[in-house]
């Protein structure tokens, strides 16, 4: 129930109860007038009884009883109407409590729905991030697997040791640029570095001592920052 409907209902009830109060006041005034009339008739009857004798007195008493019954009936009606006024006040209080309770439940339901929606949105974001990470991890794994396969083929061609070491270094740097500081890329780079060390050692043993030996540095800038 919105605020406009709630206040409209309260206004309608208020107007109807005001009309009832006016009616109760009118009935009360009429009852008082009738009581006065009954008292006057009773006085007249007593006076007539004294003047007209015993028979007339009996009739006067009967008339007085009827007038009293009528006055009592009016008084009971006023009492009922007063009870109705009390009932009105109780009804208004109950309606107010009900309206407040209904509004409170509505606010709680809205808050509950908002919280559930917020949790669903957070879960959806987490699922999206997790799926993206899985996808990126798959790409990294494929790149590193490809690099390892190429390194394996390079190791089999030891007769071209210097070009093989150069190619291994370039592949390691290429994967490093693609995957950043990924653990798999760093592992591949370390393997390339170990391969270049073995190649240099072989060159020193095979080539003449006066020929310049070129060492291959496979350390990445990220490694320097971490060290």
N, C-alpha and C positions, 0 to 999 in steps of 0.2 A: 504494500500500500504506500503510495507516494504521499508527500506532505500535503498537496492540494486536496486530494481525496479525503485525507484524514481530517483536515480542518473544515472541509465542506460538511462532512458527516457530523462533526462536533457542533457546527453552527446550526445545522438542521435540528439536531437534538435539543440544542439550547433554546431555539425559537419555540419548539413544541412544548418544552417544559415551562417556558415563560407564560405561554397561553394557559397551561394547566394551573400555574400559580394564580393567575388572574381569576380563573374560574373558581379555584378554592376560596379565594378571598371573597368573591361574590356570594358563594354558598354560605360562608361563615356569617357574612352580614345578614343574609336572609334568615339564617337560623336564629341569630340574636333577635331580629325583629319578630320572628314567630314566637320566641320565648317571651318577649315582652307582651305580645298580643295574648299569649296563653295566660300569662300572669294577670293581665287586665281582665280577661274573660273569667278567670278563676275568682278574682275579687268581685266581679259583677255577679257571678253565680252565687258566691257566699252571701252577698248582699240580697240577692233575689230570694235565696233560701230563707233567710231571716224574715223576709217580708212576706213570702208566699206560703210559708208553712213547710211541713215535713215532706209532702210529696214533691213540691217544687224544689226543695233542698236536695232530694234524691236525684232528680233530673240534673240539677246543677252540678252535683258531684260527678255524675256520669259524664257530663260534658267536660268537666275539668280533667277527668281521667283521660278522655280522648285527646284533649289538648296537650296533656303531658306526654302521652304516647307519641303524638306527632312531633313534639319538641325533642323527645328522646331520639326519635328516628333521624331527625335532622342533625342532632349532635353526633350520632354514630356515623352519619354520612361525612360530616366534617372530619371526624377522626380518621376515616378511611382515606380521605383526600390528603390529610396530613401525612399518613403513612406513604402515600404515593409520592409526595414531595421528598420524603426520606429515601424512598427507593430510587428516585431520580438522581439524588446525590451519589448514592452507592453505585448506580449504573455508570455515571460519568467517570467515577474513579476507576472502575474496572475497565472501561473503554480506554482510559488514558494509559493504564498499566499494560493492557493488551497491545496498544499501538506502539508503546516504547519497546515492549518485548519483541514485537514483529520487526521493528526497525533494527534492533540489535541483532536478531537472527539474520536479517538481510545483509547487514554489514559484515557479519562473520562469514556468511556464505561467499560474499564477494571477495573478502580477504583470502579465503581458502582457495577459491578458483584462481586468483592472481598468483598465489604461491605455487600452486600446481603448474600453472603456465610457465612461471619463471624456472621451475625445476626442469620442465621439458625442454625449454630453450637452452638451458645450461648443458643438459645431457646431449642435445643435438649438436651444440658447439664442440663438446668433448669428443663425440663420435666423429665429427668432421675432421678435427685435428688428428685423431688417432688414425683415421683412414689416410689422411695426407702423409703422416709419418710412415705408415706401412708402405705406401706407394713410393716415397722417396727412398726408403730402405731397400725396396726391391730394385730400384734403379741403381743404387750404389752397389748392391750385391752383384748385379749383372755386369756393371763396369769393371769391378774388381775381378770377377771371374774371367772376364775377357782378357784383362791384363795378365792374370796368372797364366792363362793358356798361352799367351804370346811370350811371356817370360820363359815358360817351359820349352817352347820351340826355340827360343834364343839360346838356352843353355845347351841344347843339342848341337849347336853350330859353333863349337869352340874355336874352329879354325879362323873365324872372323871375329876374334875376341874384342877388338877395339870398337868396330862399328856396332857389335852386339851390345856392349856396355853403354854406348851412346844412345842406342835405341831404347834400352831399358830405362835409362835416366829420363829420356823424353817422355816415355809412357808414364812413368811415375809422376812426373810433374804435371802431365795432362790430367791424370786422374785426380791429383791433388787439387787442381783448379776446379774440377767438376764437383767434387764432393766436399771441398773445404777441409775441415778438421775431422772428418769421419774416421772412425777407428779402422775400418777396413782399408781405406785409402792409405792410411799411415802404415798399416801392416805391409801393404804392397810396396810402398816406397822403401821400407826397411829391407825388404827382400831384394829390391833392385840395388840398394846400397851394398848389401852383402855380396851380391853378384859382381858389382863393379870392383869391390876389394879383391875378390878372387881373380878377376880378370887382370887387374894391375899386378897382382902377385905372379901370375903366369907370364905376363909380359916381361917382368924383371928377370925371370928365369930364362926366357927364350931370346929376347932381343939383346943386341949389344949394349954394354954398359954406357957407351958414350951417347946413345940415342936418348933423346928427352922422353921421359915417361909422363903421361898426362893422367892425373887422378880425377876421378869424377865425384863431385860433391852432390849428394842427394839430400842434404839437409834443407828443410823448408823454412820459410820465414816464420811460419806458425810455431815450429819447433824451437826457434831461437827465442820467441816471445815467452813460450812456456818455460824454457830453461832459464 
